[in-house]
Amino acid sequence: MSAQAPRFWGARAGFLSYSLAPLAAIYGAVASARLRRKAPRAELPTIVVGGLTLGGDGKTPLVLALAEMLQEMGERAAILSRGFGRADRGLVIVDAARHSAREVGDEALLSAQKALTIVGADRAAAARLAKAQGATALLLDDGLHSRALEPDLALLVVDADYGAGSGFCPPAGPLRAPIAAQLAAADALVVIGTGEAWGALPAFAPKLHAQLAPTPGSAATLAGAKLFAFAGIGRPEKFRRTLSDAGAQLCDFRAFPDHHVYSRADLAALERAAQAQGARLITTRKDAVRIGSAVESLSVDFIFKEEARVKALLREALKRR
């Protein structure tokens, strides 16, 4: 999402959702048909990750965690991304030291810090380039719903606090496709967080539970700290809650649209406001790579509660090689 989702999308379905339900049904029918579409196979084992809703579920953190896990298993994973917001649709091997978020997208810059990352609209061509670069497995960030490549393992991510929102597709709600269609396309559900909103989803197995927590080094600097925080991500309130749960004293919090391109005026205003309140200015890593200048950001760890089960699913996907 390039803008904040309507507030009613995240609430129990009410008048607005039901009044827009006919349009949502058309959207859902098209999205369901796409999920059933046959996709070409890549030469390498392919793991795809998708979010239940249109943004903020935690796709990119999961992809980065899987890349690290595959590396621990002796694989060289390549992360394939479309590069949200970039004008050029050609293939680019991302260099985190040289490229900007405008050139390759903010998620791709984060990914390139962990693994070989290729952006481009043609996922099949990106897969061939990844193999030529020595990759042994593919990870598609936001690749479940596009059906650009046939998956050997398809993971669907759910935010435990948000769940399915109103339970409708746009314009009545946040779902990328009807819940049943998404679950049918997935091999496992990855539930991130400790909330209960995901419990409203139909029974599905296997479920994998995970959480995002500040890295030990970051956590030590947060307790009692006076912070002025800002974020331009799918669900900024998740960042705010993370800081509060870590014991930080939030004197102010500013939310911007997802993938917001910060102007010099934006940053100057934020810095002045933080200084006026004697607070440290802090943001997310995704925002920090988009800004491209020195700004404090929060590092988090992605923690699987059933790591052995995750590795078993990855090994099964890798067997196709």
C-alpha distance (Angstrom), angle and dihedral (degrees) to the residues before:
residue distance angle dihedral
M1 . . .
S2 3.77 . .
A3 3.81 91.4 .
Q4 3.77 134.6 36.7
A5 3.79 113.3 -80.7
P6 3.81 116.7 -113.5
R7 3.80 110.0 -88.7
F8 3.80 93.3 -123.0
W9 3.81 90.9 61.6
G10 3.79 90.0 72.3
A11 3.81 96.4 47.8
R12 3.78 132.8 77.9
A13 3.81 109.2 -74.1
G14 3.79 111.9 -84.3
F15 3.77 140.4 158.6
L16 3.82 96.2 -50.8
S17 3.80 93.8 49.0
Y18 3.80 94.4 46.9
S19 3.81 92.8 45.3
L20 3.80 89.6 55.0
A21 3.82 94.2 42.1
P22 3.84 95.7 105.1
L23 3.81 91.0 58.1
A24 3.80 90.1 43.9
A25 3.81 89.3 54.1
I26 3.81 91.0 56.5
Y27 3.81 91.1 48.8
G28 3.80 90.2 47.7
A29 3.79 93.9 50.1
V30 3.80 91.6 53.5
A31 3.81 92.1 45.8
S32 3.81 92.0 48.4
A33 3.81 91.4 51.4
R34 3.79 90.2 51.9
L35 3.81 91.6 51.8
R36 3.82 89.8 54.8
R37 3.80 92.5 49.9
K38 3.81 116.5 116.1
A39 3.79 111.7 -115.6
P40 3.81 131.0 -158.4
R41 3.79 118.7 -101.8
A42 3.78 122.9 -120.2
E43 3.79 120.9 -138.7
L44 3.82 90.4 -118.3
P45 3.82 129.1 63.9
T46 3.79 106.0 -86.7
I47 3.81 127.4 -148.2
V48 3.80 115.5 -174.5
V49 3.80 127.4 -165.7
G50 3.79 126.5 -161.7
G51 3.79 136.6 170.8
L52 3.79 124.5 -124.9
T53 3.82 90.4 -132.3
L54 3.79 136.9 34.8
G55 3.79 96.7 -88.7
G56 3.77 147.6 -15.0
D57 3.81 100.1 44.4
G58 3.81 94.4 117.9
K59 3.81 105.3 -101.9
T60 3.79 98.1 146.5
P61 3.85 96.4 47.4
L62 3.81 88.0 51.3
V63 3.81 92.2 49.8
L64 3.82 90.9 50.7
A65 3.81 91.1 49.0
L66 3.81 91.2 49.8
A67 3.81 90.9 49.3
E68 3.81 90.1 55.2
M69 3.79 91.3 46.4
L70 3.80 92.2 50.8
Q71 3.79 90.1 49.6
E72 3.82 89.3 52.9
M73 3.82 86.9 52.7
G74 3.81 90.5 55.7
E75 3.81 97.4 -100.5
R76 3.79 129.7 127.3
A77 3.78 104.8 -136.7
A78 3.79 123.1 -160.4
I79 3.79 117.9 -155.5
L80 3.80 114.6 -144.8
S81 3.79 118.8 -159.6
R82 3.78 136.7 167.0
G83 3.81 90.0 -135.0
F84 3.79 104.0 -123.4
G85 3.80 114.1 -121.5
R86 3.80 98.5 7.8
A87 3.77 116.9 133.7
D88 3.82 97.4 -150.1
R89 3.82 113.0 78.4
G90 3.82 94.5 -168.6
L91 3.80 125.8 108.3
V92 3.79 117.8 -84.7
I93 3.80 129.9 177.6
V94 3.78 100.8 -140.0
D95 3.78 119.4 -123.5
A96 3.81 108.6 -167.0
A97 3.80 90.9 -160.2
R98 3.80 95.0 52.1
H99 3.80 110.4 27.2
S100 3.78 128.2 74.4
A101 3.80 129.6 -143.5
R102 3.81 88.6 -107.7
E103 3.81 89.4 58.8
V104 3.81 101.0 44.3
G105 3.83 109.3 5.2
D106 3.78 130.3 -100.1
E107 3.83 97.2 -93.9
A108 3.79 90.7 52.0
L109 3.81 91.5 52.8
L110 3.80 90.0 52.9
S111 3.81 91.0 46.6
A112 3.80 93.1 50.3
Q113 3.80 89.1 61.1
K114 3.82 88.3 62.9
A115 3.80 107.7 31.0
L116 3.80 147.4 -7.1
T117 3.82 103.6 -60.3
I118 3.79 127.8 -167.4
V119 3.80 124.8 -174.6
G120 3.77 125.4 -161.6
A121 3.77 142.5 117.3
D122 3.83 93.1 -115.1
R123 3.81 103.1 73.3
A124 3.82 93.6 -179.4
A125 3.81 91.0 56.0
A126 3.81 89.5 45.3
A127 3.81 89.2 53.0
R128 3.81 91.2 53.1
L129 3.79 90.9 49.0
A130 3.80 90.6 49.0
K131 3.80 90.8 54.7
A132 3.80 90.5 48.8
Q133 3.82 87.8 53.2
G134 3.81 91.1 55.8
A135 3.79 101.0 -97.3
T136 3.80 117.3 155.5
A137 3.83 98.5 -169.9
L138 3.80 137.4 24.0
L139 3.79 129.0 -133.7
L140 3.80 116.2 -167.4
D141 3.78 113.5 -157.1
D142 3.82 106.3 -148.5
G143 3.80 90.1 -1.1
L144 3.80 103.3 131.4
H145 3.80 99.0 81.5
S146 3.80 99.2 36.2
R147 3.83 92.4 62.8
A148 3.79 88.6 -153.2
L149 3.81 92.1 141.3
E150 3.80 131.1 19.9
P151 3.82 108.3 -109.6
D152 3.78 127.4 -131.6
L153 3.80 86.6 -164.8
A154 3.81 124.1 18.5
L155 3.81 118.9 -166.4
L156 3.80 123.8 -169.1
V157 3.82 116.1 -157.4
V158 3.80 123.8 -146.6
D159 3.81 128.6 -173.6
A160 3.81 103.9 -133.6
D161 3.81 92.1 -147.1
Y162 3.81 96.6 46.8
G163 3.78 103.3 32.3
A164 3.80 112.5 169.2
G165 3.80 94.6 -24.9
S166 3.80 109.5 -147.3
G167 3.81 89.8 -7.7
F168 3.82 94.4 -119.0
C169 3.80 134.8 107.8
P170 3.84 119.6 -119.0
P171 2.95 134.2 -33.9
A172 3.81 88.4 25.4
G173 3.80 97.2 40.0
P174 3.81 147.6 -12.6
L175 3.83 103.9 -89.6
R176 3.80 116.8 126.2
A177 3.79 88.3 -149.2
P178 3.82 135.3 -14.5
I179 3.79 111.2 -60.9
A180 3.81 95.3 -117.3
A181 3.81 91.9 52.3
Q182 3.81 92.2 49.8
L183 3.80 94.3 47.8
A184 3.80 90.4 48.8
A185 3.81 89.8 55.9
A186 3.82 94.7 48.8
D187 3.80 131.5 81.6
A188 3.80 94.5 -161.0
L189 3.78 140.0 8.5
V190 3.81 116.9 -130.8
V191 3.81 110.4 -156.1
I192 3.82 112.6 -162.6
G193 3.79 118.1 -160.5
T194 3.77 137.0 11.7
G195 3.82 101.7 -88.8
E196 3.78 124.6 116.7
A197 3.82 102.2 -132.8
W198 3.82 91.3 98.7
G199 3.82 89.0 61.2
A200 3.81 89.5 78.9
L201 3.81 89.4 69.2
P202 3.81 118.5 99.7
A203 3.80 116.8 -93.0
F204 3.79 110.4 -77.1
A205 3.79 133.7 171.0
P206 2.91 138.6 -123.8
K207 3.78 100.7 35.1
L208 3.80 119.4 -178.2
H209 3.79 118.9 -161.3
A210 3.79 124.6 -150.0
Q211 3.77 141.4 158.4
L212 3.78 139.6 -155.5
A213 3.80 115.1 -130.3
P214 3.81 133.0 170.8
T215 3.79 112.0 -95.1
P216 3.82 111.8 -104.1
G217 3.80 90.9 -106.7
S218 3.80 93.3 51.5
A219 3.80 94.0 42.2
A220 3.79 91.1 56.7
T221 3.82 91.2 59.3
L222 3.82 95.5 47.9
A223 3.80 105.3 59.3
G224 3.81 107.6 102.7
A225 3.81 93.0 -7.5
K226 3.81 118.1 142.9
L227 3.79 105.0 -127.8
F228 3.78 138.8 -177.3
A229 3.81 103.3 -158.7
F230 3.77 133.0 -169.6
A231 3.80 135.3 175.3
G232 3.77 140.4 179.5
I233 3.80 101.0 -164.3
G234 3.79 136.0 118.7
R235 3.80 94.1 -87.4
P236 3.82 110.2 16.3
E237 3.81 91.7 179.7
K238 3.83 88.8 70.7
F239 3.81 89.3 62.8
R240 3.78 91.3 46.8
R241 3.81 91.2 50.9
T242 3.81 92.2 48.5
L243 3.80 91.2 55.2
S244 3.80 92.9 46.1
D245 3.81 92.4 47.6
A246 3.81 88.7 52.5
G247 3.82 89.9 58.4
A248 3.80 99.3 -104.2
Q249 3.80 120.7 151.6
L250 3.80 105.4 -126.8
C251 3.78 110.9 -157.2
D252 3.81 92.0 175.9
F253 3.79 141.4 -5.0
R254 3.80 127.8 -159.6
A255 3.81 122.2 -164.1
F256 3.81 121.7 -157.0
P257 3.83 130.1 -176.2
D258 3.79 117.5 -80.8
H259 3.84 112.0 -83.5
H260 3.82 89.4 11.7
V261 3.81 113.2 -179.3
Y262 3.80 104.7 -135.5
S263 3.79 116.6 -139.4
R264 3.79 123.9 -150.4
A265 3.78 87.1 -107.4
D266 3.82 91.0 54.8
L267 3.79 92.4 51.9
A268 3.80 94.6 43.1
A269 3.80 90.6 51.7
L270 3.80 91.8 49.0
E271 3.80 92.3 48.7
R272 3.82 92.3 49.2
A273 3.79 92.1 48.6
A274 3.81 92.5 49.3
Q275 3.81 92.8 47.4
A276 3.82 91.2 49.0
Q277 3.79 89.2 57.9
G278 3.80 95.4 40.9
A279 3.81 91.0 -118.6
R280 3.78 136.6 137.6
L281 3.78 115.0 -111.1
I282 3.81 112.3 -129.1
T283 3.80 137.3 171.4
T284 3.81 141.7 164.4
R285 3.79 124.5 -73.4
K286 3.80 89.2 -115.0
D287 3.80 90.2 56.6
A288 3.80 91.8 43.6
V289 3.81 94.3 57.6
R290 3.80 89.0 48.5
I291 3.80 91.6 52.2
G292 3.78 92.2 48.5
S293 3.81 96.0 -159.8
A294 3.78 133.8 90.7
V295 3.80 108.7 -66.3
E296 3.78 127.9 143.0
S297 3.79 112.8 -105.7
L298 3.77 134.6 -177.3
S299 3.80 118.2 -111.6
V300 3.79 115.5 -151.1
D301 3.80 135.5 -170.7
F302 3.79 122.2 -135.3
I303 3.79 106.0 -138.3
F304 3.81 122.2 -165.7
K305 3.80 113.5 -153.8
E306 3.83 91.0 -158.3
E307 3.80 101.6 36.5
A308 3.81 93.8 158.1
R309 3.81 90.8 57.2
V310 3.80 91.3 49.6
K311 3.81 91.5 51.6
A312 3.81 90.2 48.5
L313 3.81 90.3 55.4
L314 3.81 90.8 48.1
R315 3.82 92.1 49.7
E316 3.79 89.9 51.6
A317 3.81 90.5 52.2
L318 3.80 91.5 47.5
K319 3.81 92.3 54.3
R320 3.80 90.1 79.3
R321 3.78 88.7 74.2
